[in-house]
Amino acid sequence: MKEKSDESRRSFIKKGAIASSFFIVPRNVLGGLGFISPSDQLNIAAIGAGGKGRSDITNASVKGRERITALCDVDFSGSASQTVKQFPNAKLYADYREMLDKQKDIDAVTISTPDHVHGPAAAFAMERGKHVYVQKPMTHNIREARMLTEMARKYKIVSQMGNQGASNPLLKTVQGWVDSGKLGKIAKVQIWTNRPVWPQGNAMPKPDDSLKPKDLDWNLWLGPNEFKPYVPGMHPFGWRGWWDYGTGALGDVGCHLIDIPFRTLGLKYPTDAECSVAAVYTKMWAPEYNPEGCPASSFITLHFDATPKSQSKIEMTWSDGGIKPSHPDIIPANEDIGGTNSANGVMIIGEKGIITTNINDSSPMMPKLFLNDGTREVGPDLPKDIEPEYGHQRRWVDACKAGFKSKEHLGLTSSFDYAGPMTETVLMGNLAIRSYMLKRDNAKGQAEFYARKKLLWDGENTRITNLEEANQFVGRTTYREGWKV
């Protein structure tokens, strides 16, 4: 009877067979013993329990309303140890594959790992009918993002990407200004960040197993990557600046900042990508680009076809490493155009004025509207009782209970139907960066960077059409056995 009861419960939560109202109804009215009402607890597990994983699973527990039944991490000695203390009844695992195959009561998982594990972990969970909350960027590469988007539809999975700023109510202010036509035709968007604020772009540290922390399962940490001895500094954070594991400045904050114009302008796949990248100079006139590492700074241009909201083609520029756009004349010279000291920001530029904001960043600035006629508007203050991370995880949990076709799921701000194409756009910038570093010997035996051109993108078929060598960066070419997406 218990097995039948558990299966009935999971079937309800996963398929959302009942309407999504959250009132409590007696079990005997809904179907007798073994049937669960939508108000009952969801069984949630964490894949990645430290760092951002801790706040994700904490917020998904909704102050104890839901049941945290399992925690998975390759190293419980760091910040994940605090998560263990917080949820003492959760079973502990090192391998998420073992956890999901062994513990059948799990309904949903949060995935908060280094970027290279996002895709394999989410795919493994969805194939087993588990709802997924995946940290940004949704995946490590474009092809995995497309695959996960399609898998969520196939398996009827309730999904959410962890760009919590997408649930910030101030986005409605920006959306309202765009929809009202106050800017007129919009043709340009500028986005910038001070990231990376960590070392990257230098030589890869030399592998050394003798330096591996005793509590770290390095083999599981590598996930789909080819096995190699322990690389000092990769865990718990250094991975972000290396292509094998991370996605650089774009992966760190791009899904926050690019989300604002992508969402409010209703953008789709970009039509092309072009970039320039800062080099390290080891000797006069000899720029060096480390193909293993993300650059210290870059400048990227993407173009998009017109949409009903933009009314014209859009040029989007992204700059990182502290490179900022020029201060527009219509914004007072002493006023920040982004966050504090204009370190991170977004400007949506129309024929009648500019919207500037960075509401999806960790130090948000209220959205502001500046019109050419001198009109100025400022967004409202956030409510004092705002939920942690704007309720981004809680809304996902509610949608898991309500079901795949529910209004709660359709109302999520970053389900994979939206987050997939947006993540692909973010990662197009990295495809351009990695192509920029490609070089070969010319007929004179001299090294030349042959891929420095505008890369034309066929979004429907996920291919660069004018430089075949660039397509190697669309997706991972090899997966270790047991980790394939």
Secondary structure, 3 states (H helix, E strand, C coil): CHHHHHHHHHHHHHHCCCCCCCCCCCHHHHCCCCCCCCCCCCEEEEECCCCHHHHHHHHHCCCCCCEEEEEECCCCCCCHHHHHHHCCCCEEECCHHHHHHHCCCCCEEEECCCHHHHHHHHHHHHHCCCEEEECCCCCCCHHHHHHHHHHHHHCCCCEEECCHHHHCCCHHHHHHHHHCCCCCCEEEEEEECCCCCCCCCCCCCCCCHHHCCCCCCHHHHHCCCCCCCCCCCCCCCHHHHECCCCCHHHHHHHHHHCHHHHHHCCCCCCCEEEEEECCEECCCCCEECCCCECCCCEEEEEEECCCCCCCCCEEEEEECCCCCCCCCCCCCCCCCCCCHHHCCEEEEEECCEEEEECCCCCCCCCCEEEECCCCEEECCCCCCCCCHHHHHHHHHHHHHHHCCCCHHHHCCCCCHHHHHHHHHHHHHHHHHHHHHCCCEECCCCCEECCCCCCEEEECCCCEECCCHHHHHHCCCCCCCCCCCC
